Amino acid sequence: MSIGFVFPGQGSQYAGMGLSIYNTFPEAKEIFDKANAILGFKITNICFRGPEETLKQTFITQPAVFVHSIAVASVIKNRVKPVATAGHSLGEYTALVFAGALSFEDGLQLVILRGKLMQQAVEKNKGTMAAVIGLAAETVENICREASVNGVVQIANYNSPGQVVISGSVDCVRKAMEISKSSGAKLVKELVVHGAFHSPLMETAKEELRAALDAATFFRVRIPVYMNVNARPVTSDTEINEIKKLLYQQLTSSVRWEETGRNMINDGIDEFVEIGPGKVLQGLIKRISNKVKASGFDTAADINKISGQ
């Protein structure tokens, strides 16, 4: 089996995440404790106990999910060996750290900044997101063009066949929702989010992020990382500046997750393992192809299954 690790993004968080691995594995405890020191507050308290409302705040969610995923990866990296990796939105940073492109410390600093800048962009430009299920992506693209006459709405996430997420200004997203319903969508649901991620409404976050990316120390990846913007892998031959450019573009570009999954499968990946909180990506992978395996590691019980403990 050729294994690909996939790392979740914002929306996978839940109160209690990380507690079992923190209490069970010294490697995981070390990662969480390092994160507490870097952040200057105990993210462990929020991850382990919530409340959910605090955990949902973008500038908290992003480091929380990142740290949890890296903590799990630190435990299993010598037990399960992937040949490639990818991450959904925020998870792309996790994938790059796992692949050796960034240190944990530098990756966390970028994630902290990204979360804060996105939170600020949300406060400047009110927006929303909605899931649209049961329409072809091309149909939703046309709907977004029709609905964006007086504002912004675009596909933020191409998640799986017949499942996309749209993002933009509130009026335009709701107009696109109406058109989607009348066009025969099976489900159209506005999401409980704090802003219009992966849309032009995130533009104000980009320049400060670019400066931080330029200043950060990156290395060439040890294994391929399939990137959100183009669904193609960066490899050990890829120039560092190309990786930085793709991370910069990602803030306002669509996450091409369905295409990423298909490309990984076409390149020989036949088992996907989600590393971090929740099972969102496992569900998406199963909808992309029923010919591959999809599983995940989130809790200590998941990890202990490897050795039959």
Buried (B, 14 or more C-beta within 10 A) or exposed (E): EBBBBBBBBBBBBBBEBBBBBBEBBEBBBBBBEBBBEBBEEBBBEBBBEBEEEBBBBBBBBBBBBBBBBBBBBBBBBEEBEBBBBBBBBBBBBBBBBBBBBBBBEBBBBBBBBBBBBBBBBBEEBEBBBBBBBBBEBEBBBBBBEEBBEEBBBBBBBBBBBBBBBBBBBBBBBBBBBEBBBEBEBEEBEBBEBBBBBBBBBBBBBBEBBBEBBEEBEBBBBEBBBBBBBBBBBBBEEBEBEEBBBBBBBBBBBBBBBBBBBBBBBEBEBBBBBBBBBBBBBBBBBBBBBEEBBBBBBBBBEBBEEEEEE
